[in-house]
Amino acid sequence: MNDVKISTGSAGFVNLLVTESLGALNDNAFKFFITLMAAGTLPAEQAAKIIALAGFCFILPFILFSGFAGTMADKFSKKKMIAVLKLAELALMLLSFIPIYYGNVPFMLLVLFLMGIHSAFFGPVKLAIVPELVADKDLSNGNGLMSMMAFFGIILGAASAGVLMSLVHGRYYLAVPFFVAVALAGFVTSLYVPDVEAAGSAERFRFNIFAKIYSDVKDLQTYVGVYRSQMAAAYFWFVGAMFQMNILIYGKELMRAGETMLSVFQVMVALGIGLGSFVAGRLSKNKVELGLVPIGALGMVLFSLALAFSFGSTVYTNACLFFLGFSCGLFILPLTAFVQHRSPAEKRGKFIAVGNILSFTGVLLASGFLWLTSSYFKLDPAQIFIVLAVMTLAVAAHITTVVPEFLLRLCVYPVANVIYRIKVLGEENVPLNSGALLVSNHMSFVDAILLVGASER
């Protein structure tokens, strides 16, 4: 058992990054492969239903089982849970050979549903282990690396599905060894993730799913800052799902883009989010920098508006999509780090799991909202981007009102990091929650700003 904090460049943390990235790659490669297989072998109307059902089968477990996943992450060794889950992924990929070989769609959807359960359990444990592996000063940077590697895995997964489809020439079962190899590699790297002491939560399992969700949300609400950060993150996933779906319609209807260009659009957003998360981690330096959240929100507003008028140029549209993703990365990374940092150790997995429930509920609501705006109100994709920009502006204004820390740190950040390049000594002596008295040794009105910029408080 290792209780010593490690650096984000250590072999142990790199193995966690690789394990997560391989998981994201396999999830998306398998899901996209199944949807492409359905599109290529079934009539158009039936294929559309299967594709929609595939998305539902993968998302539903996050809502149903995240609560149990969070309780387990708080009770048991996170390193052992990661290894067991990666072994389960390997077993599921081996099992997938049967339905793919026989073309059994219901069995394929069952495997996809089980993969969703696997991912629902993996999500809380991979995020809850980060603050237990790295020091507080490395938390933002560590999360930035985690997010970047996850989105690179998503990009590679989506690209791999297309490549596999072109290589197997209709013999779809030949793609299974690829899924198995990726799962095996993820299992091997999971064995080298450092072990940490189990949080040892005394919370009992509750098998009434909806009662547990209600109880967990009520518990989260007692930690006001963490709850509001999770709600902001849920909005991110809602608007992110809207962007993803609307981009496809936008490209087809307004730009007459082919399948390759539509894929490029998705890649540009994912690249932007990954790089934006990494940059947010670097800009945060040795703390959780909430001042980046309003900056990210402002970027989401501006580039959503820009997309409403960019459909005449492919280059301009790709640039807008990249910077939209980059802004999203600046928005979500500090929220993730804040939740990890401010959640009690014995409840961290549970609170992250509640965040997953809220976020994937947002993803499901996005489908309904897209129908409402496009089919009921008859808005075209460009107009929908304008609606999303206005909504994001309203949400950003609300966040800075109910959580003034976001706006305060936005104002402090340039003073503490650009005008004055301050060096902090003894920051570990400032408590995170209880009271403290800080006394300056000279008279200056800027001292208060510098103290806020130097502290986590």
FENWO-V154906 format. One record per pair of residues at least 4 apart in sequence whose C-alpha atoms are under 8 Angstrom apart, sorted by the first residue. I is the first residue (numbers start at 1). J is the second residue. Records with the same first field share a line. If there is no record, write none. Layout:
I = J  J
This chain:
1 = 195  196  197
2 = 194  195  196  197
3 = 133  196  197
4 = 133
5 = 132  133  134  135
6 = 10  12  13  133  134  135
7 = 13  134  135  138
8 = 13  14  134  138  141  142
9 = 13  14
10 = 14
11 = 15
12 = 16  192  193  194
13 = 17  133  193  194
14 = 18
15 = 19  189  190  192  193
16 = 20  126  189  190  193
17 = 21  145  146  149
18 = 22  149  186  189
19 = 23  185  186  187  189  190
20 = 24  126  146  149  150  186
21 = 25  149  150  151  152  153  154
22 = 26  153  182  183  185  186
23 = 27  153  182  183  186
24 = 28  150  151  153  154  157
25 = 29  150  152  153  154  155  156  157  158
26 = 30  157  179  182  183
27 = 31  115  157
28 = 32  154  157  158
29 = 33  154  156  157  158  159  160  161  179
30 = 34  157  161  179
31 = 35  54  112
32 = 36  157  158  161
33 = 37  161  162  164  165
34 = 38  108
35 = 39  50  51  54
36 = 40  161  162  165
37 = 41  165  172
38 = 42  47  50  51
39 = 43  44  47  48  51
41 = 47
42 = 46  47
43 = 47
44 = 48
45 = 49
46 = 50
47 = 51
48 = 52
49 = 53
50 = 54
51 = 55
52 = 56
53 = 57  109
54 = 58  109  112
55 = 59
56 = 60
57 = 61  109  110  112  113  116
58 = 62  112  113  115  116  117
59 = 63  116  360
60 = 64  113  116
61 = 65  66  113  116  117  120
62 = 66  116  117  119  120  356  357  360
63 = 356  357  358  360  361
64 = 209  357
65 = 69  117  120  121  209
66 = 70  120  121  124  353  354  356  357
67 = 71  209  212  213  216  350  353  354  357
68 = 72  121  205
69 = 73  120  121  122  124  125  349  350  353
70 = 74  121  124  125  348  349  350  351  352  353  354
71 = 75  201  203  205  349  350
72 = 76  349
73 = 77  78  81  124  125  128  349  350
74 = 198  199  200  201  345  346  347  348  349  350
75 = 198  199  200  201  202
76 = 80  81  198  199  200
77 = 81  195  196  197  198  199
78 = 82  125  126  129  195  196  198
79 = 83  190  191  193  194  195  196
80 = 84  195
81 = 85  125
82 = 86  122  125  126  190
83 = 87  187  190  191
84 = 88
85 = 89  118  121  122
86 = 90  183  184  186  187  190
87 = 91  183  184  187
88 = 92  118
89 = 93  115  118  183
90 = 94  180  183  184  187
91 = 95
92 = 96  111  114  115
93 = 97  176  179  180  183
94 = 176  180
95 = 99  111
96 = 100  108  111  176
97 = 101  173  176
98 = 102
99 = 103  104  105  107  108
100 = 104  108  172  173
101 = 171  172  173
104 = 108
105 = 109
106 = 110
107 = 111
108 = 112
109 = 113
110 = 114
111 = 115
112 = 116
113 = 117
114 = 118
115 = 119
116 = 120
117 = 121
118 = 122
119 = 123
120 = 124
121 = 125
122 = 126
123 = 127  353  356
124 = 128  349  350  352  353  356
125 = 129  349
126 = 130
127 = 131  340  349  352
128 = 132  340  348  349  352
129 = 133  196
130 = 134  139  142  143
131 = 135  136  139  340  341
132 = 196
133 = 194  196
134 = 138  139  142
135 = 139
136 = 286  287  341
137 = 285  286  287  288
138 = 142  285  286  287
139 = 143  286  287  288  337  341
140 = 144  280  281  282  284  285  286  287  288  289  333  334  337
141 = 145  278  280  281  282  284  285
142 = 146  281
143 = 147  277  278  281  333  336  337
144 = 148  274  277  278  279  280  281  282  333
145 = 149  277  278  281
146 = 150
147 = 151  274  277  278  333
148 = 152  273  274  275  277  278
149 = 153  274
150 = 154  274
151 = 155  270  271  273  274
152 = 156  270  271  274
153 = 157
154 = 158  270
155 = 159  267  270  271
156 = 160
157 = 161
158 = 162
159 = 163
160 = 164
161 = 165
162 = 166
163 = 167
164 = 168  175
165 = 169  170  172
168 = 172  174  175
172 = 176
175 = 179
176 = 180
177 = 181
178 = 182
179 = 183
180 = 184
181 = 185
182 = 186
183 = 187
184 = 188
185 = 189
186 = 190
187 = 191
188 = 192
189 = 193
199 = 345  346
200 = 346
201 = 346  347
206 = 211  212
207 = 212
208 = 212
209 = 213
210 = 214
211 = 215
212 = 216
213 = 217  354
214 = 218
215 = 219
216 = 220  350  351  354
217 = 221  354
218 = 222
219 = 223
220 = 224  226  227  351  354
221 = 226  227
222 = 227
223 = 227  343
224 = 228
225 = 229  403
226 = 230  338  339  342  343
227 = 231
228 = 232  399  403
229 = 233  335  336  338  339
230 = 234  335  339  355  358
231 = 235  355  358  359
232 = 236  335  399
233 = 237  332  335  336  355  359
234 = 238  355  356  358  359  360  361  362
235 = 239  359  362
236 = 240  328  332  359
237 = 241  359  360  362  363
238 = 242  359  360  362  363  364  365  366
239 = 243  366  388
240 = 244
241 = 245  363  366  367
242 = 246  363  366  367  370
243 = 247  385
244 = 248  266
245 = 249
246 = 250  370  381  384
247 = 251  262  265  266  381
248 = 252  262
249 = 253  254  381
250 = 254  255  311  381  382
251 = 255  256  257  262  311
252 = 256  257  258  262
254 = 311  381
255 = 311  312
257 = 261  262
258 = 262
259 = 263
260 = 264
261 = 265
262 = 266
263 = 267
264 = 268
265 = 269  318  321
266 = 270
267 = 271
268 = 272  318  319  321  322  325
269 = 273  321  322  323  324  325  326
270 = 274  322  325
271 = 275  322  325  326
272 = 276  321  322  323  324  325  326  327  328  329
273 = 277  322  325  326  327  328  329  330
274 = 278  325  326  329
275 = 279  326  329
276 = 280  325  326  327  328  329  330
277 = 281  326  329  330  332  333
278 = 282  329
279 = 283  330
280 = 284  292  329  330  333  334
281 = 285  333  334
283 = 289
284 = 288  289
287 = 455  456
288 = 334  337  338  456
289 = 334  409
290 = 334  335  338  405  406  409  410
291 = 295  405  406  407  408  409  410  411  412  413
292 = 296  330  331  334  410
293 = 297  330  331  332  334  335  406
294 = 298  331  396  400  406  407  410
295 = 299  327  330  331  410
296 = 300  326  327  328  329  330  331
297 = 301  327  328  331  392  393  396
298 = 302  327  393  396
299 = 303  323  324  327  328
300 = 304  324  325  327  328  389  392
301 = 305  388  389  390  392  393
302 = 306  389
303 = 307  320  321  323  324
304 = 308  320  324  385  386  388  389
305 = 309  385  386  389
306 = 310  320
307 = 311  317  320  321  382  385
308 = 381  382  383  385  386
309 = 382
310 = 314  316  317  320
311 = 316  317
313 = 317
314 = 318
315 = 319
316 = 320
317 = 321
318 = 322
319 = 323
320 = 324
321 = 325
322 = 326
323 = 327
324 = 328
325 = 329
326 = 330
327 = 331
328 = 332
329 = 333
330 = 334
331 = 335
332 = 336
333 = 337
334 = 338
335 = 339
336 = 340
337 = 341
338 = 342
339 = 343  351  352
340 = 348  352
343 = 347  348  351
344 = 348
347 = 351
348 = 352
349 = 353
350 = 354
351 = 355
352 = 356
353 = 357
354 = 358
355 = 359
356 = 360
357 = 361
358 = 362
359 = 363
360 = 364
361 = 365
362 = 366
363 = 367
364 = 368
365 = 369
366 = 370
367 = 371
368 = 372
369 = 373
370 = 374  375
371 = 375  376
372 = 376  377
373 = 377  378  379  384
374 = 378  379  380  381  384
375 = 379
379 = 383  384
380 = 384
381 = 385
382 = 386
383 = 387
384 = 388
385 = 389
386 = 390
387 = 391
388 = 392
389 = 393
390 = 394
391 = 395
392 = 396
393 = 397
394 = 398
395 = 399
396 = 400
397 = 401
398 = 402
399 = 403  404  406
400 = 404  405  406  407
403 = 407
404 = 408
405 = 409
406 = 410
407 = 411
408 = 412
409 = 413  452  453
410 = 414
411 = 415
412 = 416  449  450  452  453
413 = 417  418  453
414 = 418  419
415 = 419  420  449  450
416 = 420  421  422  449  450  453  454
417 = 421  422
422 = 450  454
424 = 454
426 = 430
427 = 454  455
430 = 436  455
431 = 435  436
432 = 456  457
433 = 457
440 = 447
445 = 449
446 = 450
447 = 451
448 = 452
449 = 453
450 = 454
451 = 455
452 = 456  457
